[in-house]
């Protein structure tokens, strides 16, 4: 992989997430990638991601009247530190753009 292309791809993904969420891309200017309302969003762009397999299973097993969600627990860690994954489209269906009074 070309590091310059990876950076370009990451920046493009940050811009896309900022637009979709109604947020603002901060990028290298701050510590987080996107700020949207109360949310500090760290954006990652990967060619492959094992979590996608977890989400595919959640979607496959999800009843029609429910929304798929994945909780990832690391053995030996506190459950309060578990990670929650939801598709961005589902998140936006529930909450809409994430702008709020704390929007930069």
C-alpha positions as CSV (number, residue, x, y, z in Angstrom):
1,X,0.0,0.0,0.0
2,X,1.1,3.5,-0.7
3,X,1.2,5.6,2.5
4,X,0.3,8.9,0.7
5,X,-2.8,7.2,-0.9
6,X,-3.7,5.7,2.5
7,X,-3.7,9.3,4.0
8,X,-5.7,10.6,1.2
9,X,-8.3,7.8,1.6
10,X,-8.4,8.4,5.4
11,X,-9.0,12.1,4.9
12,X,-11.7,11.5,2.3
13,X,-13.4,9.1,4.7
14,X,-13.2,11.7,7.5
15,X,-14.9,14.3,5.2
16,X,-17.6,11.8,4.2
17,X,-18.3,10.9,7.9
18,X,-18.4,14.6,8.8
19,X,-20.9,15.3,6.0
20,X,-23.1,12.3,6.8
21,X,-23.2,13.2,10.5
22,X,-23.6,16.9,10.2
23,X,-20.2,17.3,11.9
24,X,-17.0,19.1,11.3
25,X,-13.8,17.4,10.2
26,X,-11.0,18.4,12.6
27,X,-8.3,16.0,11.3
28,X,-4.8,16.9,12.3
29,X,-5.9,20.2,13.8
30,X,-7.2,18.5,16.9
31,X,-7.1,15.2,18.7
32,X,-10.3,13.8,17.2
33,X,-11.1,13.3,13.5
34,X,-14.7,14.6,13.5
35,X,-16.8,16.5,16.0
36,X,-20.5,16.3,15.7
37,X,-22.7,17.6,18.5
38,X,-21.7,15.8,21.7
39,X,-19.7,13.3,19.8
40,X,-16.0,13.0,19.3
41,X,-15.6,10.6,16.3
42,X,-12.4,8.7,15.5
43,X,-12.7,7.6,11.9
44,X,-10.9,4.5,10.6
45,X,-10.7,3.4,7.0
46,X,-9.6,-0.2,6.5
47,X,-9.4,-2.4,3.4
48,X,-10.4,-5.4,5.7
49,X,-11.9,-5.4,9.1
50,X,-12.9,-8.4,11.2
51,X,-15.7,-6.5,12.7
52,X,-17.5,-6.5,9.4
53,X,-17.9,-10.3,9.8
54,X,-19.4,-9.7,13.2
55,X,-21.9,-7.2,11.8
56,X,-22.8,-9.5,8.9
57,X,-23.7,-12.2,11.4
58,X,-25.8,-9.7,13.4
59,X,-27.6,-8.6,10.3
60,X,-28.2,-12.2,9.2
61,X,-29.6,-13.2,12.6
62,X,-31.6,-10.0,13.2
63,X,-35.4,-10.2,13.2
64,X,-37.1,-7.8,10.7
65,X,-38.5,-5.5,13.4
66,X,-35.1,-5.1,15.2
67,X,-31.8,-3.2,14.5
68,X,-28.6,-5.2,14.4
69,X,-25.9,-4.2,17.0
70,X,-22.6,-5.9,17.9
71,X,-21.0,-5.8,21.3
72,X,-17.3,-6.8,21.4
73,X,-15.9,-8.0,24.7
74,X,-12.2,-8.6,25.2
75,X,-11.7,-11.5,27.6
76,X,-10.4,-10.3,31.0
77,X,-11.5,-6.7,30.5
78,X,-14.3,-4.9,32.2
79,X,-17.7,-5.0,30.4
80,X,-17.9,-1.3,30.8
81,X,-15.1,-1.1,28.2
82,X,-16.8,-3.3,25.7
83,X,-17.2,-1.9,22.2
84,X,-20.6,-1.3,20.5
85,X,-20.9,-1.4,16.7
86,X,-24.0,-0.2,14.8
87,X,-24.3,0.6,11.1
88,X,-24.0,4.4,10.5
89,X,-27.2,4.3,8.4
90,X,-29.1,2.8,11.4
91,X,-27.6,5.3,13.8
92,X,-28.6,8.2,11.5
93,X,-32.1,6.7,11.2
94,X,-32.5,6.9,15.0
95,X,-30.7,10.2,15.7
96,X,-30.4,12.1,12.5
97,X,-27.4,14.4,12.0
98,X,-25.4,14.7,15.2
99,X,-25.3,18.5,15.3
100,X,-26.1,20.1,18.6
101,X,-25.5,23.1,20.8
102,X,-21.9,22.0,21.3
103,X,-21.2,21.9,17.5
104,X,-17.9,23.6,16.7
